[in-house]
Amino acid sequence: MKNYMITTDTTADLPESYIQEKGLGVMSLSYTIDGETYERGHDLPVEEFYAKMRAGSLPTTAQVNPEGAKKIFLDMMTEHQCDLLHIAFSSGLSGSYNSARIAAGELAEEYPDHKVIVIDSLCASLGEGLLVHKALCNQAAGMSMEENAAWVEEHKLNLVHNFTVDDLFHLHRGGRVSKTAAILGTMINIKPILHVDNEGHLIPLSKVRGRKKSLTALVDSMEKQMGSFRDQNDIVFISHGDCEEEARFVADQVKQRFGIDSFLINHVAPTIGAHSGPGTMALFYLGDYR
């Protein structure tokens, strides 16, 4: 069985320590804030990024283009002498998956002895990260690249993404809520519950009044959605927009209600945080449906 490397995007929001430990390949999406452009290897400390957003800075993001994706893939194949299984950021939120797909097609023609499989994860943030984590576990258990790719395709819609935001303004900027809804919701302390649907888009699910209720609502949804996957949730991933104390509160709620005591908690990195804003809280796990 030929050796292969699993790769993903910075939008998977996995900690750098995890990336290094697992030997994970990463394709970097860039972001610009206050006139400076950053990417992996030239990062703005995430706390500073969110401080800038809280002060009124409005970041923008950029996808990877096909030429950039091709160079990254080629460098990884050359350095590690292996095939690549790339689990890409949702096509419903970015064109980076398509860039990776184009790059893989060109490399297949130019380097027929190597293979690059690109999967549209239809996931984001640590939902993408959890899917990558499961793929890495499969690889460690001896699964071939083709078998692993088939598993990821079969189970990616079982990756549940439920999240809430503290500030509706950033969702308004991204076209997720109207200006009127953002203003009115802010006035009466409405907090939306959103998810990533089967097409990989951000979709509002419901609304609750008050921050603490919105955090509890994430765990309530977990109760409903885990279903037949309850015993397969040996670890739960939580990402946050610079509000770690509240992330710990959500983890405690999950532990108390479901007995799960293994978590990976990390910031929503700037590429996604630029659109969700400070105070975002997201919970990721396996479930019967999204």
N, C-alpha and C positions, 0 to 999 in steps of 0.2 A: 504493500500500500504506500503510495507516494506521500511524502510529507506535505503538510499544508499549514498555512497561517491564517488565522481569523483576523479580519480587519473591520473597522467601523469608522464612524465620524466623530468629531468632537461633540456633536449634538447628543451623543449617548451619555454625556455628563458623568462619566466614570472618573473616579479619583486617579491622579497621576500615579500614586503608589500602586493601585490596582493594575493599571496599564503596564507598568514596569514588571510587576510580579508575574503577570500572566503572559508577558511577551506579546501583547496585543498591538497590532498595527493600527494607526489612527490617521485618518484624512482630516485635515484642518479646514474648517469654514472660518472666514474672517469676519471681524466686526469693526466698526469705526465709531469713535465717540470723541467729541471735542476736537475733531480734525485729525486725530491719530488713529491709524489702522493697526489692529492687533490680530494675532493668530497664535496657534500653539508654538511655543518656543519664544514667542515675544508677547507675553501675556500681561494684561493689567491685573493686579491682585483683585480677586472677585469682590472683596469687601469695598475696595475703592471704586470699582465699577458701579456697584449699587449705591454707594454714597453719591456718586455723580448723578445717577438717575434720580435719586431723592432730591438733589439740588436743582433738578430741572433739565439736565442734559438728555438729549434724545438720540440714542445710538441707532445705527443702521447695520445691516448684515449683508453678506454676499455669499452666494453659493460657489462651489467648486466648478470650474469649467472643464470640458472634456480633455483639453490639453494638460491641465494641471492634474486631473485624476490619472491620466495615462502615465505621467512622469512619476507620480507617487507609487502607483502599482508596479511600474517597471523597476523602480529603485528597490522596492520590497522584494520582488521576485529575484532580482540580481543579488542582493545582499544575503538573503536567506536561502536561495536556491530551492524554492518551494512554490507550490500552487497557492492560490488565494481564495478564501471564502469571505466576501465582503458583504456585511450586513449594513444596509444604507438607511439614512434618515428618510422618513416618510415622504413619498412622492406627492402626498397631499399638502405638504408644507414647504417643499423646496424642490428645485430642479437638480439637486446634487445627485440623486439616484440616477436620473437620466444621463448625466455626465459620466457617471461611473459605468453605466451600461454601455455607452458609446465607446468609452476607453477600453473596456473589456473586449468588445467586438474587434476593435483595431488590433489589440494585442494578440488575439486568437489567430489573426491572419499573419502577423509578423513573427510570432513565436509559437508555432504549433505544438511544440513539446511542453508548453506550459498551459495551465488552465486558470482562468479567473471566473468564478461564479459570483454574480452580483444579485442580491436579494433586496427587494423593496420591503423593508421591515413594516411599513405602515405604522411605525412607532416613533416616539420622540422622548427626549430627556432620558431619565432612568428607566422608562419603559423599553426604549431601544437598548439601554444598558443591561436590563434584566434579560432580554432576549439574547444578547451577546453572552451574558454570563451562562445561560443555559447551554448555548452552543459550545462554549469553552468546556463545560462539564461533560458534554457529549464527546468532545474531542479527547479529553483526558481518559474517558472510559473506553476509548478505542474505536469510536465511530469514524468511518471514512468521510471524506469531504462530501461526496455525493449523498451519502446517508444523512449526514448532518444537515446539508442544504434542504433535503426533503423534509426532515423533522422541523426545521425552522419555518418552512413554507406551510406546513400542516398546522403549526401551533401559534403562528404569529398573531392571529386574531383572538387568541386566548390571553394575550398580554393586555390586562386591563389598566387604563390610564384614567384616574379620576383626580381632578385638581380644583383648587379654588384660588382666587386672587384677592388681594387686599385693596387694590386700586383699579377701578374700572376704566380709568383714562387710557391705560396701555392697551386694553382690549379694544377700546374705541379707535385708537390709532391704527390697529391692525384690521379694522373692519368687522370685529366680532360682535360689538354692540353699537347701537346708535348713540349719537351725542346726547339725545334726550334721555335715553336709558342710563347712560353713564352719569349724567348730572343728577337725575332723580334718584338713582340707586345710591349714589354717594350721600345725598341729603338724608335719606332714610335708612342708611347703613345696610343696604342690601348686598349680599355676597353671592355671586353666582357659583354654581357647581358645574363644571364642564368636563368633557372627556374627549378622547381621540376615537373617532368612529371607525367603521370597517373600511372606509376609504382613506383613512389616515388624516382626516380633517379635524380641526378643533370645533366642537359642537357644544352649545349650552345644554345642560340637562335640567337644571332646576335652580331655584333661588331660595336662600334662607336669610333671615335677618340676624346679623351679628357674627363676629369673627369666630367665637368659640363654637357656635352652632355649625358654622361651615366646616370646621375641622372635624367635628363629631360626625357630620353628614358623610364625610369621606369614608369613615370607618363603617357607618351604617350601610353604605353601598357595598362595601366588601362582604358584609354578612349575606347580602342578597346574591352577589355575583360569583363568589368562589365555587359554589355548587360542588360538582364532582372533583374539582381540583383542590379541595380543602387540604387533603393530605399531602399534596405535591408542593404546597407553599412552605418549604423549609426555610426560606429567606424572603423577606419583603424589602423592597427598595423605596426610599423616600427622598424626594428632592425638594429644595426650598430656596426661595429668593431672599437669602440673607436673613433668615428668621429661624435659627437652629433650635432655639428653646421650644418653639411651637412644633417643630419637627419631632422633638423628643416627646412632646405631649401626645402627638399622633401615634408614635411608636409605642408609648405606654398603653394607649387605648387598645391598639392591636394586640399587644401582649396579654392584657387583662381579659379581652373578650375571646381570643382565639388560641391562646397559649403559645403563640409564635414568639421566639425570643432571639432570632437572628435577623439583623437589619443591616442594610448598607444605606447610610444617610450622607448626602452630599449636596452642595449648592447646585441650583440651576445655573449652568454656565452662561456666560454673556451672550452667546449666539442665540439661545432661546430666551434668556432673561431679558434681552432687548425688547421682546414682544410681550412678555408676560408681566414684567416689572417686579419691583421689590415686594416681598410679602407673599409671593406665590407659594403654594403648598401642594405637593403632588404625591399621590400614593399609587404604587405599582405592584401588581401581583398577578397570579394566574387565576383565570375564572372561566366559567362556561360561556360567557359572552361579554362583549364590551358594553 
